């Protein structure tokens, strides 16, 4: 597949990296010579210096033969205009645009068939707000990913050293077979798809597949803090903070939002009903104590400044906040901050990357989510009749090493996979796979290997 | 530097070279030239050595290669290729001394074409074939070939590609580096096939047509004939070889675009225009210079001038006339041609036309600034601004080139070579031409150069082919610091 990406910022860079690792033909356009140099040095893609909104540039990058255009710059206007140009130059090209402004998003006609005809709009802020809300639903988790419209959840849990599960072999969880499945384990920088003989260690990040309706009953099993959350403090009333506050406004949670900017606070106070708006510095210890940070279940630090977010979260944790969610932009910081005691990280860029990648996958793959650590993915895919995986027990299917079926969705029924589960055509599968076996897996899912 | 990764890659490279010895082996079987056993053992030893390196090193967990690794793989890979390339010469008894065999082999891979052999026609056909194959591989690059063949390189391939490709800027034809390498090799193979067809069709024996083509396309210059192309004394062969030498001196990306249907690409590309104009001017000037003084007929003068200028400026080094006997003005002009070389991204050696153009433009810009001290100017090539870091890297390249040239020529002179021979031998090797002037002129060879001199020249050939930086960086202590 030939894909043109406009914008070589962090989002564009990571999407290009992922796609080039999967042997797609990627063209990346950016105006900044420095960025282009970095891309040429590090990625196996065609980097083109120029503006993504220049018709000439788009033509040189071969927009006429391309299958897809991903507009991922930081500017909505550039992204939308690039899509418009792409539509004019190549009416059949698929267009994915990253759009952040809520105002644009409200104008539904703008993106419709008559005008821009954008196939997929990615709004990282709303994806991130969704992620944060998901995390709040499963308070013990450090990562939650929805599949099949939220009916299957992928929960990432960090195993505490005092957890009874640390040091146990997966085989020993006999009673859980068919209810919960460990799909991937992240240990330090290393991700692997576990076997029965593998052991869970302390500080591992364990990814579990569960049915959404069984969530509450599984909590006890995994020693999650299932106390219902009540109090939330949001620091930072930017796009994300505001959107989150508005979303939580309708719930029965006690929410406070803190921001330094008086005007922002005033504007926010007008919009919100129940949420308490506080004007002050989120890094101010006295202020946090005043607002009873020690009783807070969730501390969400989503200011625009990632360093402040880390400090706020650490401070709040020291003052007694139970859990924190920290917004980080630089993806390279993510492994670092978990090491210093940040519970959970969200990143608008990671969200955008996830959302765009979910859309890009070809064939019958419905959606994809990169797991933390980036080297593994959870893939939602449909089982084709022609594929080799159908109509035999899973234990007999020749999956590539490093891939594992987590759950099978058949109509209304959700089956957490076991060795004797048989996949039928049209089933939706949730598969864990290491990044490097994804191309093999794609092949397995689409074509039957014929031996003449 | 990741030693294991570097050695492992070189192991694969050597194994490939060993496997490719099957071709000369086949030739020797057909001609029953008596070198079959030697070539068979050479193939066994080489591939065995490659496999040994491969299996003795740990499998890396990913395909990551740093810039440093890339440089090490390319330089050490070329050195190793020279080593195993010498085995067939030694085992078959064609060349007795190791230094001579290594010189011949490196001269082959670097497409220099400087030879220590005086009686080439007496060599077994299998060995002659191998000699041509080393040039053919070296032309487009053994590393680029492995990038095209090995599927697992990924981004690492980019580091290798940059270290081997003879151009100040990296021009990717396809988004993925392995596709780019494949495309280049496809173009290279197609043009090679065409030349074999034209030479064979014109009456050259098939074996010789293949050997000559394998040495034209990489602008190498080895010939299975003692008298090189002069052996045939045929205007048709001269014409065909001139055409293909010039094609080989042109950037292969342009050939690709030409095949893709852009018929005016040679006229559109500023570097190509400049290159062809230079060739035209030199041919006219040399023709006028040698007409009357050496040759009586204008036609003959033109034919030899055209061939010799094309052969030297593309750094091929085929010979149809003993230009050692030409007037010194023409000789000087040919020396200048050696220095200029072919286009960036071609298989030619020398400074490369693109660098010359950019240096000239940059120099003019500096003069312009004296007139308009506040003018804002950029150096442009084909309407596109050239980043200043590329310009400064070219100046660095230029300085290193001259510096190394002068030092090497000094060493050669200290070994007892006369002034002309000392300079010409270094020029012929560092610019990958092959035949020089004087002692190492078109009708003599490098056999008489002292052993130390041969090693200096081996080093020069590598410097020239890998464009200095890649080789010289390994000699800098900073490179080895952790």
Interface residues (C-beta under 8 A of the other chain):
Chain A: X2 X20 X21 X23 X25 X26 X27 X33 X40 X41 X42 X43 X44 X45 X46
Chain B: X67 X154 X155 X157 X158 X170 X172 X174 X175 X176 X177 X178 X179 X387
